[in-house]
Amino acid sequence: MGMRRKAREIAVQTLYALEFTETNEQFQEYSLLNQYQEILSQIAESDNVDPYSSLYAFAEELIKNAIINLEEIEIKIDNHVVNWSYDCLARLDRSILHIAVYELLYTDTPAAVIINEAIEISKKFCSESTGKFVNGILDAINKEIKEGVHHDRPS
């Protein structure tokens, strides 16, 4: 497994763990930014990842920026979840999508790489059907980005 995939897995695990922490809705971003470092450190330590490594730094970059851009990421996901609402998604599915959508929106990593990584991570931690679901959502978001289409959250 590549270093970047391992970092993405750690980022997903950290975001997933954050789903179970107490946060003040009004200060959610601040709360999450203050809590992720301890969780990231614990997960990295359990995987024998050096906190001074480039792997750790990449995982932290993904987590921090996904949190900072959480609102826009959630809107993108919600706009493409057919017959469901964002809140009905499994927490682990949301965590995988958060990392991947952040990368699609804000990095130069090729979309095909991001989508493939998210599918492989979902197959590892979830199921084959989750991989197909994640692929469908990310593919739709990627097409929207390429076309320059912007949607607001549905009412």
N, C-alpha and C positions, 0 to 999 in steps of 0.2 A: 504494500500500500504506500502511496506517495505521501510526502510530508504535508502537502496542501490538503489532501483528503483527510488525513488525521487531524489537522487543525480545524477543518470544517466540522468533523465529528465532535470534537471537543467543544466547539462553539455551539453546535446544536444541543449537546448535553447541558451546557451551561444555561442557555436560554430556556430549555425545558425545565431545569431545576428552578429557575427564576419564576416560572409559572405558578409555583407553589409558595412563593414568599408573599408576605403581607406588604402591600403598597398602598399609598394614599393616591386615589385616582387623580386628584388635582396635581399631584407632584410625582406622577408615575415615572417619568423619565429620570428625574433626580434620584428617586428611590432606587430604581434599577441600576443606575450608574454607580450608586454607592454600594450596592450589594453584589454585583457580578464578580468583582475581583476575588473575593473570598471563595466563592463557588468555583470559579475558574481554577484557582490555585489548588483546591482540593481534588478536582477532576484530573488536572494535569499531574499532580503528585501520584494519584492512584494509577495513572498510565505511565509513570516514570518519565514524564516530559520535563525537561529542564526549563525552569521559569525564565532563563536568560537566552533560550534558543529562538531561532527564527520561527519555528513551528508555533511556539507559545505566543510570540508577537503577532503572528498572522491570525491566530485564533482570537486574541484580544482585540485586534483591529476589527474583525468581523462582528464580534459581540458588541463592542462599544458603538460602532457605526450603525448596526441594526437597531440598537436601542435609541440612538439619537434620531433616526429616521423612521421610528416605529409607526407613527401615525400615517405617513404616506405609504409605507409598506402594507399596513393593514387595509388601507383603502384599495390599493392595487389588488390584493388577494380577494377582498370582499367583492370587488367588481367582477371577478371571474369564477366565483364559486356558484355553480348553477344549482338551483333548488336547495340551497343551504345558506346559512348565514355564517359569517366569520366565526361567531361565538360557538357554533355547533361543531366546528372542526376539532378533531383530537388535538390535544396540547402538543404532542410530539410532531404531528403533521404541521402544525403552525410553526413550530420552532425550525423545522427543516425549510419551510417556505420562507420564513423571515430571513434566514441567512442567504438563500438563493436569490430572493427578490432584491435584497440589498445589493448583492453582487451584480445582478442584471442592471439595476438602475444606476449604480455609482462607481463601477469599476470597469477596467478595460479588458477583463477576462472574457474570452469568447463565450457567447451565449451557449453554444453546444457543450462546452466544457462544464459550465455552471449547471446546466440542466442534467447532464450525465452524472455529475457528482451528487446532485440532490437525489436523483433516482437511486443510485448505488447506496447512498446513506439510508434512504427510506427502506430499501430492500433489507439492509442489514439490521435496522432497528425496528422496522414495522413489518410490512408484508409486500408481496409481489403486487397486490392490488393498490397498495399505497403508492408504489412506484409509478403505476399508470396514472393515478390521480394527480400526483405531483407533476408528472410530465405534462399532463393536460393543462393544468393551471399555469405552469411556467412557460409553456409554449405559447399560450394565449397572451400572457403578459409580454413576452418577448416580441410577438407580432405587433402588439399595440405600441411598444417602444419604437420598433423599426418604422412604423407608420406615423409616429409622432402624435398619436391620439391620446387625449387626456380625458378621463372620466371623473366625475365627482362621485362621492359615496351615494349609492341609491337610497331613496327615502323610504 
